[in-house]
């Protein structure tokens, strides 16, 4: 999931500190509720440490009533090594994990996991559902918050 809409500038002037806007927070809640209604709520949430991503992850966790805390990983910060994080999640048997981060890193990571570029630009608060295995994965769905519509990819297993 890409973080929700954030303020253009933080009070500190640091990009890392930009917070979600009120409409951004509400859109994230709507997306999380939709995931629950579709039976696609994550069992684990891992977030970039940047404020806007962490706020997104915490809103998702609260909305879906996640058991356990949101995990924070520098690997999801811009320029991080998301592939290494995914590999470690496989190694410890983590299933249905939601990664919350930033563009263009998330699109590149998703493309790496499914073996091709993602078919849509990853908008704010958008969710890509992937089936992923150590040997490869597939795009299962795209949840576009603009339409709050679940588009199923029929190529998925």
C-alpha positions as CSV (number, residue, x, y, z in Angstrom):
1,X,0.0,0.0,0.0
2,X,1.2,3.4,-0.8
3,X,0.8,6.0,1.9
4,X,-2.2,8.3,1.9
5,X,-2.2,11.9,0.8
6,X,0.2,14.0,2.8
7,X,0.8,17.7,3.4
8,X,3.1,19.4,0.9
9,X,5.5,20.6,3.6
10,X,6.0,19.7,7.2
11,X,6.5,22.3,10.0
12,X,10.1,21.0,10.3
13,X,10.7,21.4,6.6
14,X,11.9,17.8,6.4
15,X,10.2,15.5,3.9
16,X,10.4,12.6,6.3
17,X,8.1,14.5,8.7
18,X,5.2,15.2,6.3
19,X,2.0,14.0,7.9
20,X,-1.2,12.8,6.3
21,X,-3.9,15.4,5.5
22,X,-7.4,15.0,7.0
23,X,-8.8,13.8,3.6
24,X,-5.7,11.5,3.3
25,X,-6.5,9.9,6.7
26,X,-10.2,9.4,5.8
27,X,-9.3,7.8,2.4
28,X,-6.9,5.4,4.2
29,X,-9.8,4.4,6.6
30,X,-12.1,3.9,3.6
31,X,-9.6,1.6,1.9
32,X,-9.0,-0.4,5.1
33,X,-12.7,-0.8,5.6
34,X,-13.0,-2.0,2.0
35,X,-10.2,-4.6,2.6
36,X,-12.1,-5.9,5.6
37,X,-15.4,-6.1,3.6
38,X,-13.6,-8.1,0.9
39,X,-11.9,-10.5,3.2
40,X,-8.5,-9.1,2.2
41,X,-7.4,-7.5,5.5
42,X,-3.7,-8.1,6.3
43,X,-2.6,-10.2,9.2
44,X,0.6,-8.1,9.6
45,X,1.5,-4.5,8.7
46,X,5.0,-3.3,8.1
47,X,5.7,0.4,7.4
48,X,8.3,2.8,6.3
49,X,9.4,4.9,9.3
50,X,8.5,8.2,7.5
51,X,5.6,9.9,9.2
52,X,3.1,9.7,6.4
53,X,3.6,6.0,5.9
54,X,3.6,5.2,9.6
55,X,0.3,7.1,10.0
56,X,-1.2,5.2,7.1
57,X,-0.1,1.9,8.6
58,X,-1.5,2.8,12.0
59,X,-4.8,3.9,10.6
60,X,-5.1,0.6,8.7
61,X,-4.1,-1.4,11.8
62,X,-6.7,0.4,14.0
63,X,-9.5,0.1,11.3
64,X,-9.0,-3.6,10.7
65,X,-8.4,-4.2,14.5
66,X,-5.1,-5.8,13.8
67,X,-3.8,-8.1,16.5
68,X,-0.3,-6.9,17.3
69,X,1.7,-3.8,16.5
70,X,2.7,-2.2,13.3
71,X,6.3,-3.1,12.5
72,X,8.6,-0.4,11.2
73,X,11.3,-1.2,8.7
74,X,13.9,1.2,7.2
75,X,13.8,-1.1,4.2
76,X,10.5,0.5,3.2
77,X,11.9,4.0,3.4
78,X,12.8,5.6,0.0
79,X,15.9,3.9,-1.4
80,X,15.5,0.9,1.0
81,X,15.9,-2.7,0.2
82,X,12.3,-3.9,0.1
83,X,13.2,-7.2,-1.6
84,X,15.4,-8.1,1.4
85,X,12.5,-7.4,3.7
86,X,10.1,-9.6,1.6
87,X,12.7,-12.4,1.7
88,X,13.0,-12.1,5.5
89,X,9.1,-12.2,5.8
90,X,9.2,-15.5,3.7
91,X,11.9,-16.9,5.9
92,X,9.9,-16.3,9.1
93,X,6.7,-17.6,7.6
94,X,4.8,-14.2,7.6
95,X,1.7,-14.4,5.5
96,X,-0.8,-11.7,4.4
97,X,1.6,-8.9,5.2
98,X,0.9,-5.4,4.1
99,X,3.9,-3.3,3.3
100,X,3.3,0.5,3.5
101,X,5.7,2.7,1.7
102,X,6.5,5.1,-1.1
103,X,6.8,5.6,-4.8
104,X,8.7,4.7,-6.9
105,X,10.1,2.0,-4.6
106,X,6.8,0.1,-4.1
107,X,6.0,-0.1,-7.8
108,X,9.6,-1.4,-8.5
109,X,9.3,-3.9,-5.7
110,X,5.9,-5.2,-6.9
111,X,7.2,-5.5,-10.4
112,X,10.2,-7.5,-9.2
113,X,7.9,-9.8,-7.2
114,X,5.5,-10.5,-10.1
115,X,8.2,-10.4,-12.8
116,X,6.7,-7.5,-14.8
117,X,5.9,-3.9,-14.4
118,X,2.6,-3.2,-12.5
119,X,-0.2,-2.4,-14.9
120,X,-1.3,0.9,-13.2
121,X,0.5,3.8,-11.6
122,X,0.4,3.4,-7.8
123,X,-1.7,6.2,-6.5
124,X,-1.9,7.4,-2.9
125,X,-3.6,4.9,-0.6
126,X,-3.7,2.4,-3.4
127,X,-3.3,-1.3,-2.6
128,X,-1.8,-4.0,-4.7
129,X,-2.7,-7.5,-3.7
130,X,0.0,-9.9,-4.6
131,X,0.3,-13.7,-4.3
132,X,4.0,-14.1,-3.7
133,X,6.3,-17.0,-3.3
134,X,10.0,-17.2,-3.1
135,X,10.1,-18.3,-6.8
136,X,7.8,-15.6,-8.0
137,X,4.3,-14.1,-7.6
138,X,1.3,-12.7,-9.4
139,X,-0.9,-9.6,-9.1
140,X,-4.2,-10.7,-7.5
141,X,-6.0,-7.4,-7.3
142,X,-5.7,-3.6,-7.4
143,X,-7.8,-1.6,-4.9
144,X,-8.0,1.9,-6.3
145,X,-9.1,4.3,-3.6
146,X,-10.4,6.7,-6.2
147,X,-13.2,4.2,-7.1
148,X,-13.0,2.0,-4.1
149,X,-13.4,-0.9,-6.5
150,X,-11.6,-4.2,-6.4
151,X,-10.3,-5.2,-9.8
152,X,-9.5,-8.8,-10.0
153,X,-6.6,-9.9,-12.2
154,X,-7.8,-13.0,-13.9
155,X,-4.2,-14.1,-14.7
156,X,-3.6,-14.7,-11.0
157,X,-3.6,-18.3,-9.7
